[in-house]
Structure formats: structure tokens, C-alpha cells
Amino acid sequence: MVEALLLVGVAVAAFVGYNIGGATTGPAFGPAVGADVLSKAGAAGLMSVFFFVGAGTLGQRVVTTLGEDLVTGANVFTLETSIIVLFFIGGALFVGNFAGVPASTSMTAVGSIAGLGIATNTLDWAVMGEIAIWWLVAPIIGFWVSGVVGRYFYSAIDRWVAIESTEGALFEFDRSGPIPRPTLGPNTTRRELTGGVVVIAIGCLMAFSSGTSNIANAIAPLVALDGVEMTPMILLGSAAVAVGAFTIARRTLDTLGNDITDLPLTAAIVVAVVSSGIVISLSAVGIPASFVIIATMSIVGLGWGRATRTVTVRQGIKGEKEPTVSVGALTADEMPAIGEGDASDVPSASDLFNPGTSARVVLMQNVVPILSTVGALVTFTALFAFVW
């Protein structure tokens, strides 16, 4: 009986990993796929490799936080409760993936485990409070760092990494020898190659950061059980993520790469670097972070920084000149020097975001963690009331 339940637990953990692969591949490689720098299959392959590297290194610390620190009672994580927790994590994430929206896997997982902790009165509120504080602080850091970059450094970065696309593939495979080897496309320029390599490298960084933070969401409840080793579960979870990346992630790649926004490639790179850096830093100290929320605030901050270039700091403090603060500033080909120009130089936000898709993403970003948290809380409250 125990062996059968363990197999069910492993299957549910794999299901969670599958949905994590679907939810996180889009944010990592959507810009590269949307810019036709990388195919969906190539994105899935790179996601699989770098997620595993992140999971096997810094990811172990986050597993410990969710599996051992967040709930403190003895024997709270039984095989049965672990399966239920994983069921609500995977089920809620599946709802987001089915809608083609990448949900916050960390918030969904923490919510489900917190539901168990509240129902059994074993939630460590100090640990929960620390996680919640970082959930509030991290997006603010992302906003301000991106804002500074947008105001002072964006134009220089844009000149360095901007991709000037040419017809044909960026890379091709020379199959004249026994082993195919990659070569440049017939029209690929050095500048296009540099930009392509940069955006792919950033995607790999994001995949690594996803592994550091998200592997715990799939395996922590099972690793908390006696006799379950972390390393085999990391291998299992990473394999499941790879399957999700090659299958269901195609929907989120379309959403992030084409539907939600016409975010310029340079802006996508800045957001990815800032967001990944914050997530990796938090993972290093065992804090599960929401990449999607941090990235969203980074986009807003970057647009704010670009839009405020029309006003100097002195003018802003004295109220002599009011900027038009809009993320639409990211679509501007060239913003004026600091203190020059006026509000008409800042494009509307509607030039950047698809309103319908953006509303769907915001809605599901809130619905998915709520489903996980409330579902787990109600279920465990009812179960333990019946047992007792």
C-alpha cells in the first residue's frame, strides 16, 4: 500500500514538474522565439539543460525551505498530505497553462503548503513572513533597478545588442560531414549573430534561475518524507520539466513571444537580467521567488525610467515639469536627452501591450495561487476535522 501511494506521489510530482516546464519556458525564451532567433524545440532543449543545472545547485536550498522550514510540526508531511499538496500545485498550474498563461509557480506552491500549515496549525509564520516580505520587496527592487537602467543606460545597451534581422535562418547545419555542425545562415551578419547569442544566453540564465527557485515546487513535499532522497527527486523533477518544455510550453511561448506584448528585444534582455539576478540571489538564501511578478514590475520600471528622461531630477523635485509616465516609452525608437522633449515624445502604453491578453495574464496570475491556497486549506481543514 505504501509503495503504491509513493508511486502516486511520484506521478503527481512529475505532473507538477510538467506544468512548471510549461509555465516557465515562455518567460525564459519567449523573447528569443518571438524574435525568430530560436525555435520552440531549441528553447525547450536549452530550458531542460539549464533548469537542471540550477535545480542541482542552488535549488536544493529552496527545497529545504519549503520541505522542512515552512511547516514545523512532526509528521505533517505524510505521504498522503504530500500527494494532496502536490495535487493542488499541479492542478492550479495546469489551469494557467491551459489558458496559455505562465503563472507564478513559487506563489502557487507556497500557497498550497501554507494551506496545509494553517489547517494543522503548524505553519511557521516567521518563515512565511520572511518569504512574503521578499515577495513585496523583490518587485520593488526590480522596478527601481530597471528604472535607473531605463533612464540612464538603455540607449547605450540598445545600440550594443539590437538585432537587425535578415532573411533566412540565423544558424544552419552543415551535413556534409559525418556529424552535422552549426554554421551561420547565408545572410547572417556579425551584429545579428551577436544579438542572437546575447538573447539566447539571457534565456539560459533565466532557465537556470527558474531551476534554482522552482524545483522545490515539484519535489519539496516528497523530499520532506523519511527515506526520500533529494538527488533522485531533482532528476525526476527536471525530467518532467523537460517534457513540459517540449509540449505544453508551446502555448506560453506564443503568449510571451507574440501575443501579450511587442516588448523590444533590448527591453526584454534588461528585464531578464534584472529579474534573473534577483531570483538567483533569493534562491541562494533559500527564498522561493516569483520571477513573473518581478519581471512585470521590471517592465513597468524600465518604461518609467525611459519616460522620465524628459524631466531632470531638479525639475521633478520643483514640479516645474511633469513627465508622462508610461511603459509605452519602451516602444520609442529614440528618446530625447534628459531634460529635453515633452510628454508628446512618449508613446502610449497601448503601443506596447495587447490589452485583452494583458488582462487575461493579470487575472490568471492571481487566480492560480488563490486556487492552490484555498483548495489546500479547505481540503486539509475538512480532512483533519473528520479524522479528529
C-alpha positions as CSV (number, residue, x, y, z in Angstrom):
1,M,0.0,0.0,0.0
2,V,2.8,2.4,0.9
3,E,4.6,1.6,-2.3
4,A,1.5,2.3,-4.3
5,L,1.0,5.6,-2.6
6,L,4.6,6.5,-3.2
7,L,4.2,5.8,-6.9
8,V,1.2,8.1,-6.9
9,G,3.2,10.8,-5.2
10,V,6.0,10.5,-7.7
11,A,3.5,10.7,-10.5
12,V,1.9,13.8,-9.1
13,A,5.3,15.4,-8.5
14,A,6.1,14.6,-12.2
15,F,2.8,16.2,-13.2
16,V,3.8,19.4,-11.2
17,G,7.2,19.4,-12.9
18,Y,5.5,19.0,-16.3
19,N,3.4,22.1,-15.6
20,I,6.4,24.0,-14.3
21,G,8.1,23.3,-17.6
22,G,5.0,24.7,-19.4
23,A,4.8,27.8,-17.2
24,T,8.5,28.8,-17.1
25,T,9.8,28.2,-20.6
26,G,7.7,31.0,-22.0
27,P,9.2,33.8,-19.8
28,A,12.7,32.4,-20.3
29,F,12.8,32.0,-24.1
30,G,9.7,33.9,-25.3
31,P,11.7,36.9,-26.5
32,A,14.2,34.7,-28.4
33,V,11.4,32.7,-30.0
34,G,9.4,35.9,-30.7
35,A,12.5,37.5,-32.4
36,D,12.9,34.3,-34.6
37,V,16.4,33.8,-33.0
38,L,15.5,30.3,-31.6
39,S,13.0,27.6,-32.5
40,K,10.5,26.3,-29.9
41,A,12.3,23.0,-29.9
42,G,15.6,24.7,-29.3
43,A,14.1,26.7,-26.5
44,A,12.8,23.5,-24.9
45,G,16.2,21.8,-25.1
46,L,18.1,24.7,-23.5
47,M,15.4,25.1,-20.9
48,S,15.8,21.4,-19.9
49,V,19.6,21.6,-19.5
50,F,19.9,24.9,-17.6
51,F,16.9,24.2,-15.4
52,F,18.6,21.0,-14.3
53,V,21.8,22.9,-13.6
54,G,20.0,25.4,-11.4
55,A,18.0,22.8,-9.6
56,G,21.0,20.7,-8.8
57,T,22.9,23.6,-7.3
58,L,21.1,26.5,-5.6
59,G,17.7,24.8,-5.9
60,Q,18.5,22.4,-3.0
61,R,18.3,25.3,-0.6
62,V,14.8,26.3,-1.6
63,V,13.8,22.6,-1.4
64,T,14.9,22.7,2.3
65,T,12.9,25.9,3.0
66,L,9.6,24.5,1.6
67,G,10.1,20.9,2.8
68,E,11.4,21.5,6.3
69,D,11.2,25.1,7.4
70,L,7.8,26.4,6.3
71,V,5.8,23.9,8.3
72,T,7.3,22.8,11.6
73,G,5.1,20.1,13.1
74,A,6.3,16.5,13.4
75,N,5.0,14.2,10.7
76,V,3.0,17.0,9.0
77,F,4.2,15.9,5.6
78,T,2.9,12.3,5.3
79,L,2.7,10.6,2.0
80,E,-1.0,11.4,1.9
81,T,-0.7,15.1,2.7
82,S,2.3,15.4,0.3
83,I,0.2,14.0,-2.6
84,I,-2.7,16.4,-1.8
85,V,-0.3,19.4,-1.7
86,L,1.3,18.4,-5.0
87,F,-2.2,17.8,-6.5
88,F,-3.2,21.4,-5.8
89,I,0.1,22.8,-7.0
90,G,-0.1,20.8,-10.3
91,G,-3.8,21.3,-10.8
92,A,-3.7,25.1,-10.3
93,L,-0.6,25.4,-12.6
94,F,-2.4,23.3,-15.2
95,V,-5.3,25.8,-15.2
96,G,-2.8,28.6,-16.0
97,N,-1.0,26.5,-18.7
98,F,-4.3,25.5,-20.3
99,A,-5.2,29.2,-20.5
100,G,-1.7,29.8,-22.1
101,V,-0.6,32.0,-19.2
102,P,2.6,31.4,-17.2
103,A,1.6,31.5,-13.6
104,S,3.8,32.1,-10.5
105,T,4.9,28.6,-9.6
106,S,6.5,29.7,-6.3
107,M,3.4,31.5,-5.1
108,T,1.3,28.6,-6.1
109,A,3.5,26.1,-4.2
110,V,4.0,28.2,-1.1
111,G,0.2,28.8,-1.0
112,S,-0.6,25.1,-1.1
113,I,1.9,24.2,1.6
114,A,0.7,27.2,3.7
115,G,-2.8,25.9,3.4
116,L,-1.6,22.6,5.0
117,G,0.2,24.5,7.7
118,I,-2.7,26.7,8.6
119,A,-5.1,23.8,8.7
120,T,-2.8,21.8,11.0
121,N,-1.6,24.9,13.0
122,T,2.0,24.0,12.0
123,L,2.8,27.0,9.7
124,D,6.0,28.8,10.8
125,W,4.7,32.3,10.5
126,A,8.2,33.7,10.8
127,V,9.4,31.8,7.7
128,M,6.1,32.7,5.9
129,G,6.6,36.3,6.9
130,E,10.1,36.4,5.6
131,I,9.0,34.9,2.2
132,A,6.1,37.3,2.0
133,I,8.3,40.3,2.7
134,W,10.7,39.4,-0.1
135,W,7.7,38.9,-2.4
136,L,6.9,42.5,-1.7
137,V,10.5,43.9,-1.7
138,A,11.9,42.0,-4.7
139,P,9.5,43.5,-7.3
140,I,10.2,47.0,-5.8
141,I,14.0,46.3,-6.3
142,G,13.3,45.1,-9.9
143,F,11.3,48.3,-10.5
144,W,14.0,50.7,-9.3
145,V,16.9,48.9,-10.9
146,S,15.2,48.7,-14.2
147,G,14.1,52.3,-13.8
148,V,17.7,53.5,-13.4
149,V,18.8,51.4,-16.4
150,G,15.9,52.8,-18.5
151,R,16.7,56.4,-17.6
152,Y,20.4,56.4,-17.9
153,F,21.8,53.3,-19.7
154,Y,19.1,52.0,-22.0
155,S,20.1,53.8,-25.2
156,A,23.7,52.6,-24.9
157,I,22.6,49.0,-24.3
158,D,20.2,49.2,-27.2
159,R,23.0,50.2,-29.6
160,W,25.1,47.3,-28.4
161,V,22.6,44.4,-28.6
162,A,20.0,45.5,-31.1
163,I,19.3,42.7,-33.6
164,E,19.0,43.8,-37.2
165,S,17.2,40.7,-38.6
166,T,18.0,39.5,-42.1
167,E,16.2,36.9,-44.3
168,G,16.8,33.3,-43.6
169,A,17.8,31.3,-40.5
170,L,20.3,32.7,-38.0
171,F,22.1,29.3,-37.9
172,E,22.1,26.3,-40.3
173,F,23.6,22.8,-40.0
174,D,26.3,21.7,-42.4
175,R,25.6,18.0,-43.0
176,S,28.4,17.3,-45.4
177,G,30.4,15.5,-42.8
178,P,29.6,12.5,-40.6
179,I,28.5,14.8,-37.8
180,P,26.3,17.9,-38.6
181,R,27.9,21.1,-37.4
182,P,26.2,24.5,-36.9
183,T,27.2,27.3,-39.4
184,L,25.9,30.8,-39.9
185,G,22.9,31.4,-42.1
186,P,23.5,32.7,-45.6
187,N,22.6,36.3,-44.7
188,T,23.6,36.4,-41.0
189,T,25.6,39.5,-40.1
190,R,28.1,39.7,-37.2
191,R,25.8,42.2,-35.4
192,E,22.8,39.9,-35.9
193,L,24.9,37.0,-34.6
194,T,26.0,38.9,-31.5
195,G,22.4,40.0,-30.7
196,G,21.2,36.5,-31.2
197,V,23.8,35.0,-28.9
198,V,23.1,37.6,-26.2
199,V,19.3,36.9,-26.2
200,I,19.8,33.1,-26.1
201,A,22.4,33.5,-23.3
202,I,19.9,35.6,-21.3
203,G,17.2,32.9,-21.8
204,C,19.7,30.3,-20.5
205,L,20.3,32.5,-17.4
206,M,16.5,32.7,-16.9
207,A,16.2,28.9,-17.2
208,F,19.0,28.5,-14.6
209,S,17.2,30.9,-12.2
210,S,14.0,29.0,-12.8
211,G,15.7,25.8,-11.7
212,T,17.1,27.4,-8.6
213,S,13.6,28.5,-7.5
214,N,11.1,26.2,-9.0
215,I,12.4,22.7,-8.5
216,A,11.2,22.8,-4.9
217,N,7.7,23.4,-6.0
218,A,7.6,19.9,-7.6
219,I,9.5,17.8,-5.1
220,A,9.8,19.5,-1.7
221,P,6.7,17.8,-0.1
222,L,8.1,14.4,-1.1
223,V,11.7,15.2,-0.1
224,A,10.3,16.1,3.4
225,L,9.4,12.4,3.9
226,D,11.7,10.0,5.6
227,G,13.6,7.8,3.2
228,V,13.1,10.0,0.1
229,E,16.5,11.3,-1.2
230,M,16.8,14.8,-2.8
231,T,19.1,13.9,-5.7
232,P,16.8,11.3,-7.4
233,M,13.8,13.6,-7.0
234,I,15.8,16.5,-8.6
235,L,16.4,14.2,-11.6
236,L,12.8,13.2,-11.7
237,G,11.5,16.8,-11.4
238,S,14.0,18.1,-14.0
239,A,13.0,15.3,-16.5
240,A,9.3,16.2,-16.0
241,V,10.1,19.9,-16.6
242,A,11.8,18.9,-19.9
243,V,8.7,17.1,-21.0
244,G,6.6,20.1,-20.2
245,A,9.0,22.4,-22.1
246,F,8.8,20.3,-25.2
247,T,5.0,20.0,-25.1
248,I,2.6,22.4,-23.3
249,A,5.2,25.2,-23.2
250,R,4.4,25.9,-26.8
251,R,1.3,27.8,-25.7
252,T,3.1,30.0,-23.2
253,L,5.9,30.6,-25.8
254,D,3.3,32.0,-28.1
255,T,1.7,34.2,-25.4
256,L,5.1,35.6,-24.2
257,G,6.7,35.8,-27.6
258,N,4.0,37.1,-29.7
259,D,0.6,37.9,-28.1
260,I,1.0,39.8,-24.8
261,T,3.4,42.5,-25.8
262,D,5.6,44.0,-28.5
263,L,8.4,44.4,-26.0
264,P,11.6,45.4,-27.8
265,L,14.4,42.9,-27.6
266,T,16.6,45.2,-25.7
267,A,13.9,45.8,-23.1
268,A,13.4,42.0,-22.8
269,I,17.1,41.5,-22.2
270,V,17.2,44.2,-19.5
271,V,14.1,42.7,-17.7
272,A,15.5,39.2,-18.0
273,V,18.9,40.1,-16.5
274,V,17.4,42.1,-13.6
275,S,14.7,39.6,-12.8
276,S,17.0,36.6,-13.0
277,G,19.6,38.2,-10.9
278,I,17.1,38.9,-8.1
279,V,15.6,35.3,-8.3
280,I,19.1,33.7,-8.2
281,S,20.1,35.9,-5.2
282,L,17.0,35.0,-3.3
283,S,17.3,31.3,-4.1
284,A,20.9,31.4,-2.7
285,V,19.4,32.2,0.7
286,G,16.5,29.7,0.3
287,I,13.7,32.1,-0.6
288,P,11.3,31.0,-3.3
289,A,10.8,34.0,-5.6
290,S,8.2,34.8,-8.2
291,F,10.0,35.5,-11.4
292,V,6.9,36.5,-13.3
293,I,5.9,39.2,-10.7
294,I,9.4,40.6,-10.6
295,A,9.7,40.7,-14.4
296,T,6.3,42.5,-14.6
297,M,7.5,45.2,-12.2
298,S,10.8,45.4,-14.1
299,I,9.0,46.1,-17.3
300,V,7.0,48.9,-15.6
301,G,10.2,50.3,-14.1
302,L,12.0,50.3,-17.4
303,G,9.2,52.1,-19.1
304,W,9.1,54.6,-16.2
305,G,12.8,55.2,-16.5
306,R,12.5,55.8,-20.2
307,A,9.5,58.1,-19.9
308,T,11.1,60.3,-17.2
309,R,14.0,61.2,-19.4
310,T,12.1,64.3,-20.5
311,V,12.4,65.7,-16.9
312,T,15.6,66.4,-14.9
313,V,15.7,65.5,-11.2
314,R,15.7,69.2,-10.3
315,Q,12.6,69.9,-12.5
316,G,10.9,66.9,-11.0
317,I,11.6,67.9,-7.4
318,K,10.4,71.5,-8.0
319,G,7.4,70.4,-10.0
320,E,8.5,72.6,-13.0
321,K,7.8,69.8,-15.5
322,E,5.6,66.8,-15.3
323,P,6.6,63.6,-17.2
324,T,4.1,61.3,-18.9
325,V,5.0,58.1,-17.2
326,S,4.1,55.2,-19.5
327,V,5.6,51.8,-20.3
328,G,4.8,52.7,-23.8
329,A,8.1,54.6,-23.7
330,L,9.7,51.3,-24.4
331,T,8.4,51.4,-28.0
332,A,10.1,54.7,-28.8
333,D,12.9,54.4,-31.3
334,E,14.8,57.2,-29.7
335,M,14.0,59.1,-26.5
336,P,15.3,62.7,-26.1
337,A,18.2,63.6,-23.8
338,I,17.5,64.0,-20.1
339,G,15.5,67.2,-19.6
340,E,14.6,67.7,-23.2
341,G,11.5,67.0,-25.1
342,D,7.9,66.8,-23.7
343,A,5.1,64.4,-23.0
344,S,4.2,64.0,-26.7
345,D,7.5,62.2,-27.2
346,V,6.3,59.3,-25.0
347,P,4.2,56.7,-26.9
348,S,1.0,55.3,-25.3
349,A,1.1,52.1,-23.3
350,S,-1.4,50.7,-25.9
351,D,1.5,50.7,-28.4
352,L,3.3,48.1,-26.2
353,F,0.7,45.8,-24.6
354,N,-2.2,43.9,-26.1
355,P,-4.9,44.9,-23.6
356,G,-7.0,41.8,-23.9
357,T,-4.1,39.4,-23.4
358,S,-2.6,41.5,-20.7
359,A,-5.9,41.4,-18.7
360,R,-6.0,37.6,-19.1
361,V,-2.5,37.3,-17.8
362,V,-3.1,39.6,-14.8
363,L,-6.3,37.7,-13.9
364,M,-4.7,34.3,-14.1
365,Q,-1.6,35.4,-12.1
366,N,-4.0,36.0,-9.2
367,V,-6.4,33.1,-9.7
368,V,-3.8,30.3,-9.9
369,P,-2.2,30.9,-6.5
370,I,-5.6,31.5,-4.9
371,L,-6.9,28.2,-6.3
372,S,-3.9,26.4,-4.8
373,T,-4.1,28.1,-1.4
374,V,-7.8,28.0,-0.8
375,G,-8.1,24.5,-2.2
376,A,-5.5,23.1,0.1
377,L,-6.8,25.0,3.1
378,V,-10.4,23.8,2.7
379,T,-9.4,20.2,1.9
380,F,-7.0,19.8,4.8
381,T,-9.3,21.6,7.2
382,A,-12.1,19.2,6.3
383,L,-9.9,16.1,6.4
384,F,-8.3,16.8,9.8
385,A,-11.7,17.8,11.3
386,F,-13.1,14.5,10.1
387,V,-10.1,12.5,11.4
388,W,-10.1,14.2,14.7
